[in-house]
Amino acid sequence: MYYIRKSYSNKNLLPVSKTKCTWTVLNFAALWTGILISIFSYMSGGVLVSIGFNWRQALIITVLSGFAVSIFIMLIGRIGLKYRITFPVLLRSSFGLEGARFAAMLRSVIFCGWFSILSWQCSKYMYYILNLLFSGKAFLNLNSGDSNALQLYCFLIILFVQGCIICSDMGGIKKLEVIFAPFLVIMAISALTACWVKIGSLTAILKATNNSSGLNISVSTLFAATAAITAGLSPLVIIIPDFTRFAKKSQSQWIGQLTGLSIGIITASFAGIFMAGASKEIFGKIILDPVTLITAFHSPALQIIWFTVLLIAVLTTNIAAYAVTSANDFSNLFPKLITFRTGGILTCLTGIFFLPWTVLTISSHFMYLWLIAYSPVLSAVAGIILCDYYCIKKRTLDIKSLYSKANKYNYSRGWNIKALISLIIATGFNAPGFCIYTNIITLSSTLENFFKSAYIYSCPISLILSFIIYYYLMNLSKILVRTIPSIAE
């Protein structure tokens, strides 16, 4: 007999009722546009140009990376759409009722870290805007203590605003994305047009992006660049069920996703490429950092506008990609005590304890390592989910068992040890590469080159490894039954 236990459910974790499945093509297009018009997408295009790719190559790489990730987004998104369940509940099918708490908190820790960092970035933009409004300068000549105090107040305000938006539930977040997605696209186009008019030649801007570094682009560099961008976009794969469960129709999800992904990643990456060429034409060098680029234009009014655009772009990405998902993960940890709103508040409070101002002052090299270091964890989880649903469960889940102590998803006292083993092996394979890059260990040159190469491609390697290992372990008993009689014969 099945029954729903309160220790595994609350209002947010239960399947969404039909009356709340109201997200249309417009809502999903706005969601993905808002998420992908981000600093990461913008910087991706500019960075590719700065290392030697021309504008066509850079645009193709970023767009193909986005569409490669979208395949896995749609595969996992279909599960949320079919069963109307959130990501932490979906994890119970493969990791077990208790193991899902652990797997969901892995995602939450990573996403809370990024939520904290992006909130700090928003506070910087707010800080610059206030300075410009009251002094006409983005950077005030204050002593470091006063400057840090002012930005800290901005940081707390940003956290409060995000907390209020999260507490408005998914309806408020849906409206937020619909309002600001077209605004971001229009402002991006207007910025490109302004630079075009100032320089007077689109051809000159695009030519300025041709092999800026003077390096020869090899096939390995091409694949490494694609892998790095794919790793940066990989979190999107495991946030999608938190949204597709609200889809009105199947077409709403995939048409809206493809539309929003196309608009978002093409707009943001081309803006990065375009501004890299424009900055070279105007200032004689490529300026990748948007803050440095904005302050290079000595117009307080223009700076206020563009810092506002940056603030909104980061805010929409932060709430949709990180705040919503972390709130769901916290809710799954103790469903009886933590609702979606409480989870959102905990996410904001956790943002303070991550001390983002400390993390960001360590080095950009550390940020690069972290970016690649967490991607195999998320990719391994995605690989296990895909294998479990499409190969092991044959696209069929027992919804009631996801909320009860029934044997089907209870495994070994609520833990699927095979899923944990798959996760550990798939992510552990990339550990030597991380240790080599951080100078924790030294190996022979042959091994170091091997593990460094593997580390660069850690995202797809981790997904494939976890998929294969999990499939093998889950079918081990069947394989042994077939193998042993043949050996005996």
PyMOL commands that set and color helices and strands:
alter all, ss='L'
color gray80, all
select helices_A, chain A and resi 6-8+18-20+25-36+39-50+55-83+87-95+99-135+144-167+169-199+202-207+219-238+241-244+250-283+290-296+300-333+340-353+356-362+364-392+400-403+407-409+417-428+431-437+445-456+458-474+476-488
alter helices_A, ss='H'
color red, helices_A
deselect
rebuild
show_as cartoon
